Structure formats: structure tokens, C-alpha cells
Amino acid sequence: MFTGIIENLSEIKEINKEGDNLSISLISKITNELKIDQSLSHNGVCLTVVDINDNIYKVTAIKETILKSSIKNWRIGDIINIERAMKLGDRLDGHMVQGHVDQTATCTKISEENGSWYFYFEYQKSNNLTIEKGSISINGVSLTIVESMDNGFSVAIIPYTYENTNFKNIQVGDLVNIEFDMIGKYIQKIIKAQSDQ
């Protein structure tokens, strides 16, 4: 379980195909604090640390994860948002994020307005939904939805988030990982089950 508050950034150093899986090597300022078997959110995708060698750590993405996320587009040199799993007793400064990406979205517009940035995203029609002032995780970042549209939404990014995450690297046309609000997904499932009766 994560909070969506990005802890640091990692840079992809190597990507190797291993059957249907991808083995990804990354470097980060917190590599020396990591341990094998640790869960780490990478752009919102929960991946397990499988190896550490000096300042490089390695994770494996399986086929299902690759198909559902933007991992299929990752390249050497890409900068990735990372967050370690939350500790019991810590403050939950963002919202409850599982690290299970629901689907991807495409950035359709970016506008800078008086020191903040507004990012607009569209996603393929699905059972997932957004509401204004609701929570969403984009590339692992916990954000509040400004405007909710059919198969789309916008978020406002403050300067701190812009500078300390990979939002500064996102361009129009880029694919991002999105995880919809967990509580909203449960409510939607309950309503659907009741309407099917």
C-alpha cells in the first residue's frame, strides 16, 4: 500500500527481455536504503526489488503488468517516480494507492497558469470513473481531479510536485499510468451488482 506521495526519482539504466517478462535496472539516491523483496512503486506500478548491486537495483515486470501499464514504452534514460510502501502509523498525506494500475491515459493538453500547471488526460472507455475533487493516482502521484469529463479529466500540479516528480517530463501524447480511487471502485462494483439482480 502506498500514499501517492513521491519519495524520489529513479533513472532506468538497463532493460532486458526475459521470456514474457522485463528485467529493469534502475539507479536512485535511495538505492542503498532498499532491500531485496521490498515493494516499490514505479510510476504507480508496484514492483518487487529482486537484486541490488552497488547503486543499481533491479525489478521484474510480468506480462500482465506490461500490458496494463506504460512499462511497454519505458526506455533507458527515462526518469521514474518511486515510493516505498507506507509504514503502519505514518501519516497518510496522499490517498490509499495500491500500486495496481487500472489502465493508461494519454496526456492531451498542458497549460501553465500563474505558476501552476494544468494537465489534461483521456483514457479508453471503461468501467472506471472520475469525479471532481476526487482522488486519482497518475504515475504514482496522488492528485485531486479538477475537472471530470467523459473518459477524461484534468489535474492541477503545484510547483513542488512539478519539480520533484517526472511531471516536468510529461509531454502531450505521452502515456501515463492511472489508478482510480479504490473506494470509488468498490462503490461502483456494489451498484453494478445490485442493478444486475
URWOMO-V880165 format. One record per residue. N is the residue number from 0. RES is the residue in three letters. PHI is phi as a letter, one per 30 degrees, with the letter a starting at -180 (999 if undefined). OMEGA is omega in degrees with one decimal (999 if undefined). BURIAL is I if it has 9 or more other ideal C-beta (glycine too) atoms within 8 Angstrom, else O. Layout:
BEGIN
n res phi omega burial
N RES PHI OMEGA BURIAL
N RES PHI OMEGA BURIAL
END
This chain:
BEGIN
n res phi omega burial
0 MET 999 -177.8 O
1 PHE b -179.6 I
2 THR c -176.1 I
3 GLY i 174.7 I
4 ILE c -173.0 O
5 ILE d -175.7 I
6 GLU c -177.0 O
7 ASN a 178.0 O
8 LEU b 173.9 I
9 SER b 175.5 I
10 GLU c 178.8 I
11 ILE d -179.2 I
12 LYS c -176.8 O
13 GLU a 175.1 O
14 ILE b 179.8 I
15 ASN b 177.2 O
16 LYS d 177.7 O
17 GLU b -172.6 O
18 GLY i 176.4 O
19 ASP d -175.3 O
20 ASN c 171.8 I
21 LEU b 172.8 I
22 SER c -173.0 I
23 ILE b 177.3 I
24 SER c -176.5 I
25 LEU b 175.7 I
26 ILE b -179.7 I
27 SER b 176.5 I
28 LYS d -178.3 O
29 ILE c -179.3 I
30 THR e -177.5 I
31 ASN d 177.9 O
32 GLU c -177.8 O
33 LEU d 174.1 I
34 LYS b 179.7 O
35 ILE d -176.6 O
36 ASP i -179.6 O
37 GLN d 175.6 I
38 SER d -177.4 I
39 LEU b 177.3 I
40 SER d 178.0 I
41 HIS c -174.7 I
42 ASN h 176.5 I
43 GLY i 179.6 I
44 VAL c 178.1 I
45 CYS d 178.7 I
46 LEU b -177.2 I
47 THR c 175.1 I
48 VAL d -177.4 I
49 VAL c 180.0 O
50 ASP a 175.3 O
51 ILE b 178.9 I
52 ASN b -173.8 O
53 ASP h -177.0 O
54 ASN c 178.0 O
55 ILE c 173.2 I
56 TYR b -173.9 I
57 LYS b 174.9 I
58 VAL b 178.3 I
59 THR b 175.1 I
60 ALA c -179.7 I
61 ILE d -175.0 O
62 LYS e -178.9 O
63 GLU e 179.8 O
64 THR d -179.7 I
65 ILE d -178.1 I
66 LEU d -174.6 O
67 LYS d -172.0 I
68 SER b 178.8 I
69 SER d -179.4 I
70 ILE e -179.5 I
71 LYS e -179.6 O
72 ASN c -178.0 O
73 TRP d -179.8 I
74 ARG b 175.2 O
75 ILE e -178.5 O
76 GLY j 177.9 O
77 ASP d 177.7 O
78 ILE c -172.1 O
79 ILE c 173.5 I
80 ASN d 176.8 I
81 ILE b 176.0 I
82 GLU b 173.7 I
83 ARG d -180.0 I
84 ALA e -179.3 I
85 MET d 176.2 I
86 LYS c 173.7 O
87 LEU d -179.9 O
88 GLY j 177.1 O
89 ASP d 173.6 O
90 ARG d 176.8 O
91 LEU c -173.6 O
92 ASP d 178.7 O
93 GLY c 171.7 I
94 HIS b -176.8 I
95 MET d -178.9 O
96 VAL b -176.9 I
97 GLN d -173.9 I
98 GLY i 177.7 I
99 HIS c -175.7 O
100 VAL d 179.1 I
101 ASP d 178.8 I
102 GLN a 178.1 I
103 THR c 175.3 I
104 ALA b 179.4 I
105 THR c 175.8 I
106 CYS d -177.3 I
107 THR c -178.0 O
108 LYS a 174.3 O
109 ILE b 176.1 I
110 SER b 177.2 O
111 GLU c -178.2 O
112 GLU b 175.0 O
113 ASN h 174.2 O
114 GLY j 174.6 O
115 SER c -179.9 I
116 TRP b 174.0 I
117 TYR c 179.1 I
118 PHE c 179.3 I
119 TYR c -177.2 I
120 PHE b 171.9 I
121 GLU b 177.5 O
122 TYR b -179.3 I
123 GLN d -177.6 O
124 LYS e -178.7 O
125 SER a 175.9 O
126 ASN d -178.5 O
127 ASN d -179.9 I
128 LEU b 177.7 O
129 THR b 173.1 I
130 ILE b 176.9 O
131 GLU d -176.7 O
132 LYS i 175.6 O
133 GLY d -179.1 I
134 SER c 174.0 I
135 ILE a 175.5 I
136 SER c 177.0 I
137 ILE c -175.4 I
138 ASN h 177.1 I
139 GLY i -178.1 I
140 VAL c 176.7 I
141 SER d -176.6 I
142 LEU b 175.9 I
143 THR c -179.2 I
144 ILE d 177.8 I
145 VAL d -178.3 I
146 GLU b 178.3 O
147 SER c -179.0 I
148 MET b 174.7 O
149 ASP d 178.6 O
150 ASN h 178.3 O
151 GLY a -179.7 I
152 PHE a 173.7 I
153 SER b 176.8 I
154 VAL b 176.1 I
155 ALA c -178.0 I
156 ILE c 177.7 I
157 ILE d -177.7 O
158 PRO e -178.9 O
159 TYR d 179.5 O
160 THR d -179.9 I
161 TYR e -175.7 I
162 GLU d -172.5 O
163 ASN c 175.0 O
164 THR b 178.3 I
165 ASN d 174.1 I
166 PHE d 179.8 I
167 LYS d 179.3 O
168 ASN c -177.8 O
169 ILE d 177.3 I
170 GLN b 176.6 O
171 VAL e -178.1 O
172 GLY j -179.8 O
173 ASP d 177.3 O
174 LEU c 177.1 O
175 VAL b 176.6 I
176 ASN d 176.5 I
177 ILE b 172.9 I
178 GLU b -179.0 I
179 PHE d -177.6 I
180 ASP e -175.4 I
181 MET d -178.8 I
182 ILE d 177.7 O
183 GLY d 179.9 I
184 LYS d 178.2 I
185 TYR d -179.8 O
186 ILE d 179.9 O
187 GLN d 179.7 I
188 LYS d 178.8 O
189 ILE d -179.9 O
190 ILE d -179.6 O
191 LYS d -180.0 I
192 ALA d 179.8 O
193 GLN d -178.9 O
194 SER d 179.0 O
195 ASP d -177.1 O
196 GLN d 999 O
END
